[in-house]
Amino acid sequence: MDLYEREDLKEFLVLLFKGKAQKWTMNEKLFNLTYKLVSESSACSNAMSYVPRPVPYGREPFRY
Protein backbone atom coordinates (compact mmCIF):
# COMPACT_ATOMS: atom_id res chain seq x y z
CA MET A 1 0.00 0.00 0.00
CA ASP A 2 1.25 3.46 -0.76
CA LEU A 3 0.89 6.50 1.47
CA TYR A 4 -2.26 7.79 -0.28
CA GLU A 5 -4.06 4.46 0.01
CA ARG A 6 -3.23 4.32 3.72
CA GLU A 7 -4.56 7.83 4.23
CA ASP A 8 -7.76 7.01 2.34
CA LEU A 9 -8.27 3.84 4.37
CA LYS A 10 -7.69 5.71 7.62
CA GLU A 11 -10.12 8.46 6.61
CA PHE A 12 -12.80 5.87 5.81
CA LEU A 13 -12.29 3.93 9.05
CA VAL A 14 -12.30 7.08 11.18
CA LEU A 15 -15.73 7.89 9.73
CA LEU A 16 -16.98 4.46 10.80
CA PHE A 17 -15.22 3.97 14.13
CA LYS A 18 -14.51 7.57 15.19
CA GLY A 19 -11.36 8.20 17.24
CA LYS A 20 -10.56 4.53 17.79
CA ALA A 21 -9.29 4.17 14.22
CA GLN A 22 -6.81 7.05 14.64
CA LYS A 23 -4.43 4.73 16.50
CA TRP A 24 -4.71 1.75 14.15
CA THR A 25 -1.86 0.79 11.85
CA MET A 26 -3.03 0.84 8.24
CA ASN A 27 -1.77 -2.26 6.42
CA GLU A 28 -2.83 -4.84 3.83
CA LYS A 29 -4.50 -7.08 6.41
CA LEU A 30 -6.69 -4.23 7.67
CA PHE A 31 -7.50 -3.22 4.10
CA ASN A 32 -8.61 -6.76 3.25
CA LEU A 33 -10.74 -6.94 6.40
CA THR A 34 -12.35 -3.59 5.56
CA TYR A 35 -13.06 -4.76 2.02
CA LYS A 36 -14.72 -7.90 3.39
CA LEU A 37 -16.79 -5.79 5.81
CA VAL A 38 -18.07 -3.55 3.03
CA SER A 39 -18.71 -6.33 0.52
CA GLU A 40 -20.64 -8.48 3.01
CA SER A 41 -22.72 -5.57 4.26
CA SER A 42 -24.79 -5.75 1.07
CA ALA A 43 -26.09 -9.16 2.20
CA CYS A 44 -27.59 -7.49 5.27
CA SER A 45 -29.21 -4.81 3.12
CA ASN A 46 -30.73 -7.46 0.86
CA ALA A 47 -32.05 -9.43 3.86
CA MET A 48 -33.64 -6.30 5.34
CA SER A 49 -35.84 -5.96 2.26
CA TYR A 50 -37.80 -9.01 3.54
CA VAL A 51 -38.58 -7.39 6.90
CA PRO A 52 -42.13 -5.97 6.98
CA ARG A 53 -42.30 -2.19 7.21
CA PRO A 54 -44.73 -0.31 9.43
CA VAL A 55 -48.06 0.41 7.80
CA PRO A 56 -48.20 4.06 6.72
CA TYR A 57 -50.82 6.17 8.45
CA GLY A 58 -54.12 6.08 6.60
CA ARG A 59 -53.44 2.86 4.66
CA GLU A 60 -55.52 -0.24 5.05
CA PRO A 61 -53.32 -2.97 6.57
CA PHE A 62 -54.75 -5.80 4.45
CA ARG A 63 -54.25 -3.91 1.19
CA TYR A 64 -50.74 -2.84 2.18
N, CA, C and O atoms as a Tripos MOL2 file, in Angstrom:
@<TRIPOS>MOLECULE
protein
  256   255    64     0     0
PROTEIN
NO_CHARGES

@<TRIPOS>ATOM
      1 N           0.8520   -1.1790    0.0000 N.3       1 MET1
      2 CA          0.0000    0.0000    0.0000 C.3       1 MET1
      3 C           0.8940    1.2380    0.0000 C.2       1 MET1
      4 O           1.9110    1.2910    0.6910 O.2       1 MET1
      5 N           0.4950    2.2140   -0.7810 N.am      2 ASP2
      6 CA          1.2540    3.4560   -0.7560 C.3       2 ASP2
      7 C           0.6480    4.4130    0.2870 C.2       2 ASP2
      8 O          -0.3680    4.1130    0.9140 O.2       2 ASP2
      9 N           1.2810    5.5300    0.4450 N.am      3 LEU3
     10 CA          0.8890    6.5020    1.4680 C.3       3 LEU3
     11 C          -0.5350    7.0100    1.2580 C.2       3 LEU3
     12 O          -1.2790    7.1710    2.2250 O.2       3 LEU3
     13 N          -0.9220    7.2630    0.0160 N.am      4 TYR4
     14 CA         -2.2570    7.7940   -0.2760 C.3       4 TYR4
     15 C          -3.3490    6.7670    0.0230 C.2       4 TYR4
     16 O          -4.4150    7.1140    0.5330 O.2       4 TYR4
     17 N          -3.0780    5.5160   -0.2940 N.am      5 GLU5
     18 CA         -4.0550    4.4620    0.0140 C.3       5 GLU5
     19 C          -4.2320    4.3100    1.5120 C.2       5 GLU5
     20 O          -5.3470    4.1000    1.9880 O.2       5 GLU5
     21 N          -3.1480    4.4120    2.2550 N.am      6 ARG6
     22 CA         -3.2300    4.3200    3.7230 C.3       6 ARG6
     23 C          -4.0340    5.4810    4.2970 C.2       6 ARG6
     24 O          -4.8400    5.2980    5.2100 O.2       6 ARG6
     25 N          -3.8110    6.6650    3.7620 N.am      7 GLU7
     26 CA         -4.5620    7.8350    4.2330 C.3       7 GLU7
     27 C          -6.0500    7.7030    3.9140 C.2       7 GLU7
     28 O          -6.9010    8.0520    4.7330 O.2       7 GLU7
     29 N          -6.3550    7.2020    2.7250 N.am      8 ASP8
     30 CA         -7.7610    7.0120    2.3420 C.3       8 ASP8
     31 C          -8.4340    5.9730    3.2300 C.2       8 ASP8
     32 O          -9.5720    6.1540    3.6630 O.2       8 ASP8
     33 N          -7.7200    4.8850    3.4970 N.am      9 LEU9
     34 CA         -8.2670    3.8420    4.3650 C.3       9 LEU9
     35 C          -8.5020    4.3830    5.7690 C.2       9 LEU9
     36 O          -9.5410    4.1180    6.3730 O.2       9 LEU9
     37 N          -7.5520    5.1310    6.2810 N.am     10 LYS10
     38 CA         -7.6880    5.7080    7.6170 C.3      10 LYS10
     39 C          -8.8680    6.6780    7.6800 C.2      10 LYS10
     40 O          -9.6330    6.6730    8.6450 O.2      10 LYS10
     41 N          -9.0090    7.4990    6.6590 N.am     11 GLU11
     42 CA        -10.1180    8.4570    6.6120 C.3      11 GLU11
     43 C         -11.4650    7.7280    6.6310 C.2      11 GLU11
     44 O         -12.3880    8.1410    7.3330 O.2      11 GLU11
     45 N         -11.5730    6.6490    5.8620 N.am     12 PHE12
     46 CA        -12.8040    5.8680    5.8150 C.3      12 PHE12
     47 C         -13.0930    5.2170    7.1620 C.2      12 PHE12
     48 O         -14.2260    5.2640    7.6410 O.2      12 PHE12
     49 N         -12.0810    4.6090    7.7760 N.am     13 LEU13
     50 CA        -12.2860    3.9260    9.0540 C.3      13 LEU13
     51 C         -12.5780    4.8900   10.1980 C.2      13 LEU13
     52 O         -13.3230    4.5530   11.1180 O.2      13 LEU13
     53 N         -12.0040    6.0720   10.1480 N.am     14 VAL14
     54 CA        -12.2990    7.0770   11.1790 C.3      14 VAL14
     55 C         -13.7610    7.5060   11.0870 C.2      14 VAL14
     56 O         -14.3890    7.7740   12.1110 O.2      14 VAL14
     57 N         -14.3100    7.5750    9.8730 N.am     15 LEU15
     58 CA        -15.7310    7.8900    9.7300 C.3      15 LEU15
     59 C         -16.6120    6.8100   10.3610 C.2      15 LEU15
     60 O         -17.6570    7.1130   10.9360 O.2      15 LEU15
     61 N         -16.1920    5.5660   10.2520 N.am     16 LEU16
     62 CA        -16.9770    4.4630   10.8010 C.3      16 LEU16
     63 C         -16.7830    4.2790   12.3020 C.2      16 LEU16
     64 O         -17.7520    4.0890   13.0370 O.2      16 LEU16
     65 N         -15.5450    4.3350   12.7540 N.am     17 PHE17
     66 CA        -15.2220    3.9710   14.1340 C.3      17 PHE17
     67 C         -14.7580    5.1410   14.9890 C.2      17 PHE17
     68 O         -14.3020    4.9430   16.1150 O.2      17 PHE17
     69 N         -14.8690    6.3350   14.4740 N.am     18 LYS18
     70 CA        -14.5130    7.5660   15.1920 C.3      18 LYS18
     71 C         -13.0370    7.5690   15.5910 C.2      18 LYS18
     72 O         -12.1830    7.1640   14.8020 O.2      18 LYS18
     73 N         -12.7320    8.0180   16.7970 N.am     19 GLY19
     74 CA        -11.3570    8.1980   17.2360 C.3      19 GLY19
     75 C         -10.5680    6.9190   17.4360 C.2      19 GLY19
     76 O          -9.3380    6.9480   17.4610 O.2      19 GLY19
     77 N         -11.2600    5.7940   17.5800 N.am     20 LYS20
     78 CA        -10.5550    4.5290   17.7920 C.3      20 LYS20
     79 C          -9.6350    4.2070   16.6210 C.2      20 LYS20
     80 O          -8.5420    3.6790   16.8250 O.2      20 LYS20
     81 N         -10.0540    4.5130   15.4140 N.am     21 ALA21
     82 CA         -9.2860    4.1650   14.2190 C.3      21 ALA21
     83 C          -8.0620    5.0620   14.0400 C.2      21 ALA21
     84 O          -7.1890    4.7440   13.2320 O.2      21 ALA21
     85 N          -7.9770    6.1580   14.7610 N.am     22 GLN22
     86 CA         -6.8100    7.0470   14.6360 C.3      22 GLN22
     87 C          -5.5220    6.3290   15.0250 C.2      22 GLN22
     88 O          -4.4590    6.6130   14.4730 O.2      22 GLN22
     89 N          -5.6130    5.4070   15.9660 N.am     23 LYS23
     90 CA         -4.4250    4.7320   16.5010 C.3      23 LYS23
     91 C          -4.0770    3.4600   15.7370 C.2      23 LYS23
     92 O          -3.0090    2.8890   15.9600 O.2      23 LYS23
     93 N          -4.9410    3.0100   14.8530 N.am     24 TRP24
     94 CA         -4.7100    1.7530   14.1500 C.3      24 TRP24
     95 C          -3.6260    1.8980   13.0970 C.2      24 TRP24
     96 O          -3.4810    2.9520   12.4770 O.2      24 TRP24
     97 N          -2.8650    0.8270   12.9000 N.am     25 THR25
     98 CA         -1.8620    0.7880   11.8520 C.3      25 THR25
     99 C          -2.5190    0.3390   10.5540 C.2      25 THR25
    100 O          -3.1230   -0.7320   10.4950 O.2      25 THR25
    101 N          -2.4020    1.1500    9.5280 N.am     26 MET26
    102 CA         -3.0250    0.8380    8.2450 C.3      26 MET26
    103 C          -2.0920   -0.0860    7.4690 C.2      26 MET26
    104 O          -0.9620    0.2840    7.1510 O.2      26 MET26
    105 N          -2.5730   -1.2920    7.1670 N.am     27 ASN27
    106 CA         -1.7730   -2.2580    6.4210 C.3      27 ASN27
    107 C          -2.6820   -3.0810    5.5130 C.2      27 ASN27
    108 O          -3.8960   -2.8790    5.4760 O.2      27 ASN27
    109 N          -2.0720   -4.0100    4.7840 N.am     28 GLU28
    110 CA         -2.8260   -4.8400    3.8330 C.3      28 GLU28
    111 C          -3.8930   -5.6780    4.5290 C.2      28 GLU28
    112 O          -5.0030   -5.8230    4.0190 O.2      28 GLU28
    113 N          -3.5580   -6.2240    5.6840 N.am     29 LYS29
    114 CA         -4.5020   -7.0810    6.4070 C.3      29 LYS29
    115 C          -5.7480   -6.2870    6.8070 C.2      29 LYS29
    116 O          -6.8690   -6.7780    6.6660 O.2      29 LYS29
    117 N          -5.5560   -5.0750    7.3020 N.am     30 LEU30
    118 CA         -6.6870   -4.2270    7.6720 C.3      30 LEU30
    119 C          -7.4860   -3.8160    6.4430 C.2      30 LEU30
    120 O          -8.7140   -3.7410    6.4980 O.2      30 LEU30
    121 N          -6.8030   -3.5500    5.3380 N.am     31 PHE31
    122 CA         -7.5000   -3.2160    4.1010 C.3      31 PHE31
    123 C          -8.3850   -4.3730    3.6510 C.2      31 PHE31
    124 O          -9.5470   -4.1680    3.2970 O.2      31 PHE31
    125 N          -7.8420   -5.5880    3.6630 N.am     32 ASN32
    126 CA         -8.6130   -6.7630    3.2470 C.3      32 ASN32
    127 C          -9.8080   -6.9980    4.1560 C.2      32 ASN32
    128 O         -10.8840   -7.3610    3.6810 O.2      32 ASN32
    129 N          -9.6350   -6.7960    5.4470 N.am     33 LEU33
    130 CA        -10.7370   -6.9450    6.3950 C.3      33 LEU33
    131 C         -11.8150   -5.8850    6.1500 C.2      33 LEU33
    132 O         -13.0070   -6.1820    6.2300 O.2      33 LEU33
    133 N         -11.4020   -4.6610    5.8550 N.am     34 THR34
    134 CA        -12.3470   -3.5880    5.5590 C.3      34 THR34
    135 C         -13.1050   -3.8870    4.2750 C.2      34 THR34
    136 O         -14.3120   -3.6570    4.1920 O.2      34 THR34
    137 N         -12.4010   -4.3990    3.2750 N.am     35 TYR35
    138 CA        -13.0570   -4.7620    2.0160 C.3      35 TYR35
    139 C         -14.1080   -5.8460    2.2520 C.2      35 TYR35
    140 O         -15.2060   -5.7830    1.6980 O.2      35 TYR35
    141 N         -13.7730   -6.8300    3.0700 N.am     36 LYS36
    142 CA        -14.7200   -7.9030    3.3860 C.3      36 LYS36
    143 C         -15.9380   -7.3380    4.1240 C.2      36 LYS36
    144 O         -17.0710   -7.7310    3.8470 O.2      36 LYS36
    145 N         -15.7030   -6.4240    5.0550 N.am     37 LEU37
    146 CA        -16.7890   -5.7910    5.8070 C.3      37 LEU37
    147 C         -17.7500   -5.0740    4.8720 C.2      37 LEU37
    148 O         -18.9650   -5.2170    5.0040 O.2      37 LEU37
    149 N         -17.2260   -4.3150    3.9440 N.am     38 VAL38
    150 CA        -18.0670   -3.5460    3.0310 C.3      38 VAL38
    151 C         -18.7910   -4.4600    2.0460 C.2      38 VAL38
    152 O         -19.9750   -4.2670    1.7700 O.2      38 VAL38
    153 N         -18.0860   -5.4450    1.5210 N.am     39 SER39
    154 CA        -18.7100   -6.3250    0.5250 C.3      39 SER39
    155 C         -19.7930   -7.1990    1.1300 C.2      39 SER39
    156 O         -20.7920   -7.4770    0.4670 O.2      39 SER39
    157 N         -19.6240   -7.6440    2.3750 N.am     40 GLU40
    158 CA        -20.6410   -8.4840    3.0100 C.3      40 GLU40
    159 C         -21.7970   -7.6800    3.5930 C.2      40 GLU40
    160 O         -22.8360   -8.2510    3.9240 O.2      40 GLU40
    161 N         -21.6370   -6.3840    3.7240 N.am     41 SER41
    162 CA        -22.7220   -5.5710    4.2560 C.3      41 SER41
    163 C         -23.9120   -5.5220    3.3120 C.2      41 SER41
    164 O         -25.0370   -5.2820    3.7490 O.2      41 SER41
    165 N         -23.6800   -5.7470    2.0250 N.am     42 SER42
    166 CA        -24.7880   -5.7460    1.0750 C.3      42 SER42
    167 C         -25.7330   -6.9130    1.3280 C.2      42 SER42
    168 O         -26.9220   -6.8160    1.0250 O.2      42 SER42
    169 N         -25.2240   -8.0190    1.8790 N.am     43 ALA43
    170 CA        -26.0890   -9.1550    2.2020 C.3      43 ALA43
    171 C         -27.0970   -8.7650    3.2840 C.2      43 ALA43
    172 O         -28.2460   -9.2050    3.2520 O.2      43 ALA43
    173 N         -26.6710   -7.9500    4.2260 N.am     44 CYS44
    174 CA        -27.5930   -7.4880    5.2730 C.3      44 CYS44
    175 C         -28.6630   -6.5780    4.6700 C.2      44 CYS44
    176 O         -29.8350   -6.6630    5.0360 O.2      44 CYS44
    177 N         -28.2570   -5.7170    3.7560 N.am     45 SER45
    178 CA        -29.2130   -4.8140    3.1190 C.3      45 SER45
    179 C         -30.2460   -5.6010    2.3260 C.2      45 SER45
    180 O         -31.4320   -5.2740    2.3520 O.2      45 SER45
    181 N         -29.8020   -6.6330    1.6230 N.am     46 ASN46
    182 CA        -30.7320   -7.4620    0.8590 C.3      46 ASN46
    183 C         -31.6880   -8.2080    1.7860 C.2      46 ASN46
    184 O         -32.8720   -8.3320    1.4740 O.2      46 ASN46
    185 N         -31.1980   -8.7020    2.9110 N.am     47 ALA47
    186 CA        -32.0500   -9.4290    3.8570 C.3      47 ALA47
    187 C         -33.0780   -8.4950    4.4940 C.2      47 ALA47
    188 O         -34.1980   -8.9170    4.7820 O.2      47 ALA47
    189 N         -32.7150   -7.2410    4.7150 N.am     48 MET48
    190 CA        -33.6420   -6.2970    5.3370 C.3      48 MET48
    191 C         -34.8290   -5.9740    4.4390 C.2      48 MET48
    192 O         -35.8490   -5.4850    4.9260 O.2      48 MET48
    193 N         -34.7200   -6.2350    3.1470 N.am     49 SER49
    194 CA        -35.8450   -5.9640    2.2590 C.3      49 SER49
    195 C         -37.0030   -6.9340    2.5080 C.2      49 SER49
    196 O         -38.1220   -6.6840    2.0600 O.2      49 SER49
    197 N         -36.7460   -8.0400    3.2170 N.am     50 TYR50
    198 CA        -37.7980   -9.0050    3.5400 C.3      50 TYR50
    199 C         -38.4970   -8.7000    4.8680 C.2      50 TYR50
    200 O         -39.5040   -9.3290    5.1930 O.2      50 TYR50
    201 N         -37.9800   -7.7540    5.6250 N.am     51 VAL51
    202 CA        -38.5810   -7.3870    6.9040 C.3      51 VAL51
    203 C         -39.7780   -6.4790    6.6420 C.2      51 VAL51
    204 O         -39.6530   -5.4850    5.9270 O.2      51 VAL51
    205 N         -40.9440   -6.8100    7.2140 N.am     52 PRO52
    206 CA        -42.1290   -5.9700    6.9790 C.3      52 PRO52
    207 C         -41.9220   -4.5540    7.5260 C.2      52 PRO52
    208 O         -41.3490   -4.3680    8.6000 O.2      52 PRO52
    209 N         -42.3860   -3.5880    6.7880 N.am     53 ARG53
    210 CA        -42.3030   -2.1920    7.2050 C.3      53 ARG53
    211 C         -43.5720   -1.8130    7.9550 C.2      53 ARG53
    212 O         -44.6040   -2.4620    7.7860 O.2      53 ARG53
    213 N         -43.5120   -0.7820    8.7730 N.am     54 PRO54
    214 CA        -44.7310   -0.3130    9.4330 C.3      54 PRO54
    215 C         -45.7500    0.1740    8.3990 C.2      54 PRO54
    216 O         -45.3870    0.7100    7.3520 O.2      54 PRO54
    217 N         -47.0030   -0.0200    8.7080 N.am     55 VAL55
    218 CA        -48.0630    0.4110    7.8010 C.3      55 VAL55
    219 C         -48.1550    1.9320    7.8600 C.2      55 VAL55
    220 O         -48.2880    2.4970    8.9460 O.2      55 VAL55
    221 N         -48.0880    2.5990    6.7240 N.am     56 PRO56
    222 CA        -48.2040    4.0620    6.7220 C.3      56 PRO56
    223 C         -49.5690    4.4990    7.2480 C.2      56 PRO56
    224 O         -50.5700    3.8060    7.0650 O.2      56 PRO56
    225 N         -49.5930    5.6280    7.8860 N.am     57 TYR57
    226 CA        -50.8230    6.1680    8.4530 C.3      57 TYR57
    227 C         -51.8480    6.3810    7.3390 C.2      57 TYR57
    228 O         -51.5430    6.9780    6.3060 O.2      57 TYR57
    229 N         -53.0410    5.8930    7.5570 N.am     58 GLY58
    230 CA        -54.1200    6.0800    6.5980 C.3      58 GLY58
    231 C         -54.2630    4.9410    5.6070 C.2      58 GLY58
    232 O         -55.2280    4.9310    4.8430 O.2      58 GLY58
    233 N         -53.3550    3.9870    5.5830 N.am     59 ARG59
    234 CA        -53.4420    2.8600    4.6550 C.3      59 ARG59
    235 C         -54.1770    1.7080    5.3110 C.2      59 ARG59
    236 O         -54.1140    1.5420    6.5290 O.2      59 ARG59
    237 N         -54.8540    0.9350    4.5360 N.am     60 GLU60
    238 CA        -55.5240   -0.2440    5.0540 C.3      60 GLU60
    239 C         -54.5100   -1.3730    5.1740 C.2      60 GLU60
    240 O         -53.8510   -1.7090    4.1910 O.2      60 GLU60
    241 N         -54.3690   -1.9700    6.3650 N.am     61 PRO61
    242 CA        -53.3170   -2.9740    6.5720 C.3      61 PRO61
    243 C         -53.4210   -4.1710    5.6280 C.2      61 PRO61
    244 O         -52.3930   -4.6990    5.2040 O.2      61 PRO61
    245 N         -54.6220   -4.6100    5.2890 N.am     62 PHE62
    246 CA        -54.7550   -5.8000    4.4510 C.3      62 PHE62
    247 C         -54.4170   -5.4990    2.9880 C.2      62 PHE62
    248 O         -54.0020   -6.3970    2.2550 O.2      62 PHE62
    249 N         -54.5850   -4.2770    2.5680 N.am     63 ARG63
    250 CA        -54.2470   -3.9110    1.1940 C.3      63 ARG63
    251 C         -52.7410   -3.6170    1.0840 C.2      63 ARG63
    252 O         -52.1460   -3.7800    0.0190 O.2      63 ARG63
    253 N         -52.1440   -3.1890    2.1840 N.am     64 TYR64
    254 CA        -50.7390   -2.8400    2.1780 C.3      64 TYR64
    255 C         -49.9140   -4.1070    2.1180 C.2      64 TYR64
    256 O         -48.6850   -4.0430    2.1040 O.2      64 TYR64
@<TRIPOS>BOND
     1     1     2 1
     2     2     3 1
     3     3     4 2
     4     3     5 am
     5     5     6 1
     6     6     7 1
     7     7     8 2
     8     7     9 am
     9     9    10 1
    10    10    11 1
    11    11    12 2
    12    11    13 am
    13    13    14 1
    14    14    15 1
    15    15    16 2
    16    15    17 am
    17    17    18 1
    18    18    19 1
    19    19    20 2
    20    19    21 am
    21    21    22 1
    22    22    23 1
    23    23    24 2
    24    23    25 am
    25    25    26 1
    26    26    27 1
    27    27    28 2
    28    27    29 am
    29    29    30 1
    30    30    31 1
    31    31    32 2
    32    31    33 am
    33    33    34 1
    34    34    35 1
    35    35    36 2
    36    35    37 am
    37    37    38 1
    38    38    39 1
    39    39    40 2
    40    39    41 am
    41    41    42 1
    42    42    43 1
    43    43    44 2
    44    43    45 am
    45    45    46 1
    46    46    47 1
    47    47    48 2
    48    47    49 am
    49    49    50 1
    50    50    51 1
    51    51    52 2
    52    51    53 am
    53    53    54 1
    54    54    55 1
    55    55    56 2
    56    55    57 am
    57    57    58 1
    58    58    59 1
    59    59    60 2
    60    59    61 am
    61    61    62 1
    62    62    63 1
    63    63    64 2
    64    63    65 am
    65    65    66 1
    66    66    67 1
    67    67    68 2
    68    67    69 am
    69    69    70 1
    70    70    71 1
    71    71    72 2
    72    71    73 am
    73    73    74 1
    74    74    75 1
    75    75    76 2
    76    75    77 am
    77    77    78 1
    78    78    79 1
    79    79    80 2
    80    79    81 am
    81    81    82 1
    82    82    83 1
    83    83    84 2
    84    83    85 am
    85    85    86 1
    86    86    87 1
    87    87    88 2
    88    87    89 am
    89    89    90 1
    90    90    91 1
    91    91    92 2
    92    91    93 am
    93    93    94 1
    94    94    95 1
    95    95    96 2
    96    95    97 am
    97    97    98 1
    98    98    99 1
    99    99   100 2
   100    99   101 am
   101   101   102 1
   102   102   103 1
   103   103   104 2
   104   103   105 am
   105   105   106 1
   106   106   107 1
   107   107   108 2
   108   107   109 am
   109   109   110 1
   110   110   111 1
   111   111   112 2
   112   111   113 am
   113   113   114 1
   114   114   115 1
   115   115   116 2
   116   115   117 am
   117   117   118 1
   118   118   119 1
   119   119   120 2
   120   119   121 am
   121   121   122 1
   122   122   123 1
   123   123   124 2
   124   123   125 am
   125   125   126 1
   126   126   127 1
   127   127   128 2
   128   127   129 am
   129   129   130 1
   130   130   131 1
   131   131   132 2
   132   131   133 am
   133   133   134 1
   134   134   135 1
   135   135   136 2
   136   135   137 am
   137   137   138 1
   138   138   139 1
   139   139   140 2
   140   139   141 am
   141   141   142 1
   142   142   143 1
   143   143   144 2
   144   143   145 am
   145   145   146 1
   146   146   147 1
   147   147   148 2
   148   147   149 am
   149   149   150 1
   150   150   151 1
   151   151   152 2
   152   151   153 am
   153   153   154 1
   154   154   155 1
   155   155   156 2
   156   155   157 am
   157   157   158 1
   158   158   159 1
   159   159   160 2
   160   159   161 am
   161   161   162 1
   162   162   163 1
   163   163   164 2
   164   163   165 am
   165   165   166 1
   166   166   167 1
   167   167   168 2
   168   167   169 am
   169   169   170 1
   170   170   171 1
   171   171   172 2
   172   171   173 am
   173   173   174 1
   174   174   175 1
   175   175   176 2
   176   175   177 am
   177   177   178 1
   178   178   179 1
   179   179   180 2
   180   179   181 am
   181   181   182 1
   182   182   183 1
   183   183   184 2
   184   183   185 am
   185   185   186 1
   186   186   187 1
   187   187   188 2
   188   187   189 am
   189   189   190 1
   190   190   191 1
   191   191   192 2
   192   191   193 am
   193   193   194 1
   194   194   195 1
   195   195   196 2
   196   195   197 am
   197   197   198 1
   198   198   199 1
   199   199   200 2
   200   199   201 am
   201   201   202 1
   202   202   203 1
   203   203   204 2
   204   203   205 am
   205   205   206 1
   206   206   207 1
   207   207   208 2
   208   207   209 am
   209   209   210 1
   210   210   211 1
   211   211   212 2
   212   211   213 am
   213   213   214 1
   214   214   215 1
   215   215   216 2
   216   215   217 am
   217   217   218 1
   218   218   219 1
   219   219   220 2
   220   219   221 am
   221   221   222 1
   222   222   223 1
   223   223   224 2
   224   223   225 am
   225   225   226 1
   226   226   227 1
   227   227   228 2
   228   227   229 am
   229   229   230 1
   230   230   231 1
   231   231   232 2
   232   231   233 am
   233   233   234 1
   234   234   235 1
   235   235   236 2
   236   235   237 am
   237   237   238 1
   238   238   239 1
   239   239   240 2
   240   239   241 am
   241   241   242 1
   242   242   243 1
   243   243   244 2
   244   243   245 am
   245   245   246 1
   246   246   247 1
   247   247   248 2
   248   247   249 am
   249   249   250 1
   250   250   251 1
   251   251   252 2
   252   251   253 am
   253   253   254 1
   254   254   255 1
   255   255   256 2
@<TRIPOS>SUBSTRUCTURE
     1 MET1         2 RESIDUE 1 A MET
     2 ASP2         6 RESIDUE 1 A ASP
     3 LEU3        10 RESIDUE 1 A LEU
     4 TYR4        14 RESIDUE 1 A TYR
     5 GLU5        18 RESIDUE 1 A GLU
     6 ARG6        22 RESIDUE 1 A ARG
     7 GLU7        26 RESIDUE 1 A GLU
     8 ASP8        30 RESIDUE 1 A ASP
     9 LEU9        34 RESIDUE 1 A LEU
    10 LYS10       38 RESIDUE 1 A LYS
    11 GLU11       42 RESIDUE 1 A GLU
    12 PHE12       46 RESIDUE 1 A PHE
    13 LEU13       50 RESIDUE 1 A LEU
    14 VAL14       54 RESIDUE 1 A VAL
    15 LEU15       58 RESIDUE 1 A LEU
    16 LEU16       62 RESIDUE 1 A LEU
    17 PHE17       66 RESIDUE 1 A PHE
    18 LYS18       70 RESIDUE 1 A LYS
    19 GLY19       74 RESIDUE 1 A GLY
    20 LYS20       78 RESIDUE 1 A LYS
    21 ALA21       82 RESIDUE 1 A ALA
    22 GLN22       86 RESIDUE 1 A GLN
    23 LYS23       90 RESIDUE 1 A LYS
    24 TRP24       94 RESIDUE 1 A TRP
    25 THR25       98 RESIDUE 1 A THR
    26 MET26      102 RESIDUE 1 A MET
    27 ASN27      106 RESIDUE 1 A ASN
    28 GLU28      110 RESIDUE 1 A GLU
    29 LYS29      114 RESIDUE 1 A LYS
    30 LEU30      118 RESIDUE 1 A LEU
    31 PHE31      122 RESIDUE 1 A PHE
    32 ASN32      126 RESIDUE 1 A ASN
    33 LEU33      130 RESIDUE 1 A LEU
    34 THR34      134 RESIDUE 1 A THR
    35 TYR35      138 RESIDUE 1 A TYR
    36 LYS36      142 RESIDUE 1 A LYS
    37 LEU37      146 RESIDUE 1 A LEU
    38 VAL38      150 RESIDUE 1 A VAL
    39 SER39      154 RESIDUE 1 A SER
    40 GLU40      158 RESIDUE 1 A GLU
    41 SER41      162 RESIDUE 1 A SER
    42 SER42      166 RESIDUE 1 A SER
    43 ALA43      170 RESIDUE 1 A ALA
    44 CYS44      174 RESIDUE 1 A CYS
    45 SER45      178 RESIDUE 1 A SER
    46 ASN46      182 RESIDUE 1 A ASN
    47 ALA47      186 RESIDUE 1 A ALA
    48 MET48      190 RESIDUE 1 A MET
    49 SER49      194 RESIDUE 1 A SER
    50 TYR50      198 RESIDUE 1 A TYR
    51 VAL51      202 RESIDUE 1 A VAL
    52 PRO52      206 RESIDUE 1 A PRO
    53 ARG53      210 RESIDUE 1 A ARG
    54 PRO54      214 RESIDUE 1 A PRO
    55 VAL55      218 RESIDUE 1 A VAL
    56 PRO56      222 RESIDUE 1 A PRO
    57 TYR57      226 RESIDUE 1 A TYR
    58 GLY58      230 RESIDUE 1 A GLY
    59 ARG59      234 RESIDUE 1 A ARG
    60 GLU60      238 RESIDUE 1 A GLU
    61 PRO61      242 RESIDUE 1 A PRO
    62 PHE62      246 RESIDUE 1 A PHE
    63 ARG63      250 RESIDUE 1 A ARG
    64 TYR64      254 RESIDUE 1 A TYR
